[in-house]
Amino acid sequence: MKMGIKDIIVWRIIPGLAVAIAAAAGFFLSHEFPFAFIFATVVPLSNGVLPPSVVGHGKMRGTPEVPSDLMPLPRPKDELFLDLPGGGKLPQQGIGMCCRATATDDVLVYRTVLWYLLLGGRHIDGAHVYWNHAAIGRGISEAIRRGVPREEIFVTTKIFPTHFGFESTKENVQNYLRELGLGYIDMVLLHWPQNFPLLSSPCQKEGKSRSECRRETWRALSNLREEGLIKNAGVSNFSLKHIKELEGFGAPIANNQISFHPFEPDHVMETVKYCQSNGITVTAYSPLGLTSITICSGMRDKDRAHANNLLRELSSKYGKNVSQIMLRWAVQTGCAVIPGTGNPDHMKENLSVYEFYLRDEDMDAINQLKHVAEGFTHVDVRQLE
Ligand SMILES: NC(=O)c1ccc[n+]([C@@H]2O[C@H](COP(=O)([O-])OP(=O)(O)OC[C@H]3O[C@@H](n4cnc5c(N)ncnc54)[C@H](OP(=O)(O)O)[C@@H]3O)[C@@H](O)[C@H]2O)c1
């Protein structure tokens, strides 16, 4: 008997969809942190690569193996640091462990961290949501075995708003310590001021407001700092409004990690200036422009920046590439930079940001570029509640 269109919808499509939705829901609910799974799947897919979260780790190409006889090279000459409240120092050049395909494959993450530390880098930026703590930890452990002192390494991680809350933060940081294989974490940040739609945190489930949840999380980080399990507490993607809410409450705010490159709108520079004049260090993420999400934006910000005439002129003038000019500009603006890369040659280029100095007139010229920000990705965190 031939089926009509109505029968196909009722007996085939609807049951098929129901099974697919039930399978997806079962799968996501069985994962401790489904959002991280989705993130680690979407990033490689948006870069045209099969995700290790689905096909398994160790299959992706990218970061070469680290030679077994490679020993730690000297730290960069003229390395620069930012002073943290309480006396610590944040190396201004770091490496980001998110958002590119190679940061989603545990084997490549291990190699990346090991390469970077052996090449003389010391600042690693991670987050719970990047889903690669354990591989980062293995890279650190191998670098320590080869002679890099633990106390020289600065490890940052972040707690995602789905885990905000006092008890939840304390529990999660204990998990991060275990996953990373460390006795203490150098800095833990609140990753984003508020939860994304449809997501909730233990704190929200208790009926607390977003602002109360941030403060509960901060209280837990302040306790962990007193216990010595974390050395510094900070925030990320916080606008001035969010920062002021935590000031004078518990631990000093050590850092605000924000998107920062020469094409940001003016209010971002205001946030940087406020932080710097109030003892809060600033870390620039996406210092080369947003590079990760290609599905929505088409042309990547990094390519837009590389096409900019002024940056190209300065690149010829200083004999450095556009990425190095952009990183140096952020470093001279007083920020730490954390470009992510799985490529050891790019790591060397990024570490050589300490080797040259942009003249004042060139810094001024780059500062004017903020006025041509159109077309660059920008999320205005001032809108977040
Ligand atoms: N707090 C937050 O909300 C937040 C948000 C986004 C990012 N972050 C952090 O900031 C880090 C940096 O973010 P991102 O947006 O820049 O993304 P990213 O995913 O780290 O991307 C950096 C990109 O630039 C390329 N690259 C790096 N150095 C280069 C060089 N010298 N020359 C040419 N290409 C180079 C890398 O490619 P190769 O691998 O080929 O070198 C990579 O594709 C992240 O890894 C993460 O740790 C934080």
The ligand as an SDF file (V2000), in Angstrom:
LIG
                    3D

 48 52  0  0  0  0  0  0  0  0999 V2000
   37.7550   34.6610   27.9090 N   0  0  0  0  0  0  0  0  0  0  0  0
   37.1010   34.4100   26.7990 C   0  0  0  0  0  0  0  0  0  0  0  0
   35.8680   34.5110   26.7170 O   0  0  0  0  0  0  0  0  0  0  0  0
   37.8790   34.0010   25.5750 C   0  0  0  0  0  0  0  0  0  0  0  0
   37.2760   34.0200   24.3160 C   0  0  0  0  0  0  0  0  0  0  0  0
   38.0460   33.6400   23.2230 C   0  0  0  0  0  0  0  0  0  0  0  0
   39.3600   33.2530   23.4010 C   0  0  0  0  0  0  0  0  0  0  0  0
   39.9150   33.2290   24.6420 N   0  0  0  0  0  0  0  0  0  0  0  0
   41.3180   32.8240   24.8610 C   0  0  0  0  0  0  0  0  0  0  0  0
   42.1410   33.5950   24.0140 O   0  0  0  0  0  0  0  0  0  0  0  0
   42.9310   32.7590   23.1810 C   0  0  0  0  0  0  0  0  0  0  0  0
   43.1420   33.4510   21.8600 C   0  0  0  0  0  0  0  0  0  0  0  0
   41.8990   33.5630   21.2200 O   0  0  0  0  0  0  0  0  0  0  0  0
   41.7210   33.7360   19.6560 P   0  0  0  0  0  0  0  0  0  0  0  0
   40.3770   34.2440   19.4120 O   0  0  0  0  0  0  0  0  0  0  0  0
   42.9080   34.4850   19.1350 O   0  0  0  0  0  0  0  0  0  0  0  0
   41.6530   32.3020   19.1190 O   0  0  0  0  0  0  0  0  0  0  0  0
   42.6230   31.1080   18.8630 P   0  0  0  0  0  0  0  0  0  0  0  0
   41.7390   30.0110   18.5540 O   0  0  0  0  0  0  0  0  0  0  0  0
   43.5710   30.9280   19.9620 O   0  0  0  0  0  0  0  0  0  0  0  0
   43.2830   31.4820   17.4660 O   0  0  0  0  0  0  0  0  0  0  0  0
   44.4720   31.9950   17.1760 C   0  0  0  0  0  0  0  0  0  0  0  0
   44.6380   31.7620   15.6720 C   0  0  0  0  0  0  0  0  0  0  0  0
   45.6800   32.5750   15.2230 O   0  0  0  0  0  0  0  0  0  0  0  0
   46.6360   31.7740   14.5540 C   0  0  0  0  0  0  0  0  0  0  0  0
   47.9540   32.2850   14.9400 N   0  0  0  0  0  0  0  0  0  0  0  0
   48.4930   32.3570   16.1780 C   0  0  0  0  0  0  0  0  0  0  0  0
   49.7070   32.9010   16.1130 N   0  0  0  0  0  0  0  0  0  0  0  0
   49.9360   33.1990   14.8130 C   0  0  0  0  0  0  0  0  0  0  0  0
   51.0150   33.7770   14.1150 C   0  0  0  0  0  0  0  0  0  0  0  0
   52.1250   34.1630   14.7340 N   0  0  0  0  0  0  0  0  0  0  0  0
   50.8980   33.9280   12.7840 N   0  0  0  0  0  0  0  0  0  0  0  0
   49.8010   33.5270   12.1300 C   0  0  0  0  0  0  0  0  0  0  0  0
   48.7400   32.9610   12.7240 N   0  0  0  0  0  0  0  0  0  0  0  0
   48.8070   32.8050   14.0690 C   0  0  0  0  0  0  0  0  0  0  0  0
   46.4290   30.3550   14.9950 C   0  0  0  0  0  0  0  0  0  0  0  0
   46.6830   29.4640   13.9330 O   0  0  0  0  0  0  0  0  0  0  0  0
   47.8430   28.3520   14.0290 P   0  0  0  0  0  0  0  0  0  0  0  0
   47.4040   27.3390   15.0330 O   0  0  0  0  0  0  0  0  0  0  0  0
   47.9130   27.8470   12.6490 O   0  0  0  0  0  0  0  0  0  0  0  0
   49.0700   29.0850   14.4410 O   0  0  0  0  0  0  0  0  0  0  0  0
   44.9420   30.3380   15.3340 C   0  0  0  0  0  0  0  0  0  0  0  0
   44.1800   29.9880   14.2200 O   0  0  0  0  0  0  0  0  0  0  0  0
   42.1290   31.4690   23.1200 C   0  0  0  0  0  0  0  0  0  0  0  0
   42.9190   30.3670   22.7490 O   0  0  0  0  0  0  0  0  0  0  0  0
   41.5970   31.3740   24.5280 C   0  0  0  0  0  0  0  0  0  0  0  0
   42.5810   30.8550   25.4000 O   0  0  0  0  0  0  0  0  0  0  0  0
   39.1960   33.6130   25.7270 C   0  0  0  0  0  0  0  0  0  0  0  0
  1  2  1  0
  2  3  2  0
  2  4  1  0
  4  5  1  0
  4 48  2  0
  5  6  2  0
  6  7  1  0
  7  8  2  0
  8  9  1  0
  8 48  1  0
  9 10  1  0
  9 46  1  0
 10 11  1  0
 11 12  1  0
 11 44  1  0
 12 13  1  0
 13 14  1  0
 14 15  2  0
 14 16  1  0
 14 17  1  0
 17 18  1  0
 18 19  2  0
 18 20  1  0
 18 21  1  0
 21 22  1  0
 22 23  1  0
 23 24  1  0
 23 42  1  0
 24 25  1  0
 25 26  1  0
 25 36  1  0
 26 27  1  0
 26 35  1  0
 27 28  2  0
 28 29  1  0
 29 30  1  0
 29 35  2  0
 30 31  1  0
 30 32  2  0
 32 33  1  0
 33 34  2  0
 34 35  1  0
 36 37  1  0
 36 42  1  0
 37 38  1  0
 38 39  2  0
 38 40  1  0
 38 41  1  0
 42 43  1  0
 44 45  1  0
 44 46  1  0
 46 47  1  0
M  CHG  2   8   1  16  -1
M  END
$$$$
